[in-house]
């Protein structure tokens, strides 16, 4: 499995943590099985870190929610030659720091969640929530053993 990602970070330097977390996530057999089941063999995605104000504006514009999110996902669902462009994961690091015991755990949980969204999972209906949560937990547990 080939993967590439781009980090856009204008105000915080979390790149080293994010790089380690992403490399770890792509060692998950569960995630790799999900990706391969979709007949995807090379992926590309972006991680965009924004401040609280920008996160709130994006959440209001795209989800009609006037709150600061910790994560937003924007699937692209495009293929470019042999590469599948998954989309963008937008994270507000200040909310991550507020909501998780460590920065590393926050990025791990949020990036697993975001990647699953980019791969077509959602949690709008109860059954979809159960499926997505099960995969999130499987990947998280696999990486923490």
N, C-alpha and C positions, 0 to 999 in steps of 0.2 A: 504494500500500500504506500503510495507516494502522497505526501501532503505538503502544502505550502500555505503559509498564512502571513498576514501583514498586520503589524501593530501600529496604530495611529494614536499617539499619546502626546498631547500638547502641554500637560502640566504636572504629571506625576511620573516618576521613574519606576514603574513596576515591570519593565520589560524582562528583566532576568527571571523574576518569579513566573511571569506568564510563559516565557519560553520553556521553563522546566515543567510547568503544569501541562502545556499543550503536548510536549514530547511524551509525558507520562500518559496522558489520555489516549494517545494513539498507540499505546501498548495494550490497550484493553481489547481482549478477544471478543467481548460482547459488542463493543462499538465496531470493530473491524468486520464482524459477521453481519451487522446491520448494514454497513456500507456496501459490503460485497453482495448482499442479498438484493441490493438495488442496481447491481451490475455497474458499480462505480469502482474504479481502480486508481484514480488520482483525483485529489480534491484541492480546492483553493478556497480560502475564506479570509475575511478581515475581522480584526478585533479593534474596536474604536472606543477609546476611553474619553469620557466627557465629564464636564463639571455638572453639579446638581441642576443649575439653571437650564443648561442645554438639554439634559436628560428629561427634565420636566416639560420643556417645550416640545421635544420629540414625542413624549408620551401623550401630551394633550393633542398634538396634531394627528398622530397616527392611531391612537387608541381612545381618544376622547376622555382621557383620565388626567385630571389636574393634580397629579402626584409625582414625586420623584421615584423613578424605578431603579432597581439595582441592575436590571438587564432588559434589553429589548433585542429582538431578533428580526432580521429582515432577509428572508430567503430570496435568492435569485433564481435558482433552478435553471441554470444555463450550462450548456456544454460548449467547450472551446477546444477543438481538436480532441485529444484524449483526456482532457481535464474537465472535471465537473466543478463549476463555480457555485459554491454553496450559498454565499451571501455574506452579510455583515452581522456581527454580534456587537452591540453597543452596551458598554458597562459604565456605571457611575461609581468610581472607586470610593468616594466618600460614603455612599450607601453600603457598599460592600464592607468597608471597615466598620460601619455601624452594626450591620446585621450578622456578621460572622466572627467567630472567636479569633481566627487568624486570617491574614491576607491570603495565604496559600490555600487554605480550605475554602475561602470565599471564591477565589478564582476557579478552583477545581469544580465546585458545585455549580457555579454559574456557567462555566464553559461547557460542562457536560450538558446542562439544561439547554443552553443556546445551540449547541451542535445538534442535539436531537430535534429542536425546532427547525433548524436549517435542513435536516434530513426528512422533514415532512411530518413530524409528530406534533400534536398539540394537546391541550388539556381543556378544551371548551366543553365537551360532553363528559359525563362521569366515567364512562367506559374508556374514553381516550385518555383521561387523567390517570386512570389505573394503569393502563398500558405504558404511558410515558413515565410515570413514577416508578414502575417496576424496572424499566430499563435504566433509569437514572440510578436507582439503588443498586442494581446489579453492577453497573460500571463503577460506581463509587466504592462499593464493597470490594470488588475485584482489585482496584488500585490501592486499597488500604490494607490489604492482607500481606 
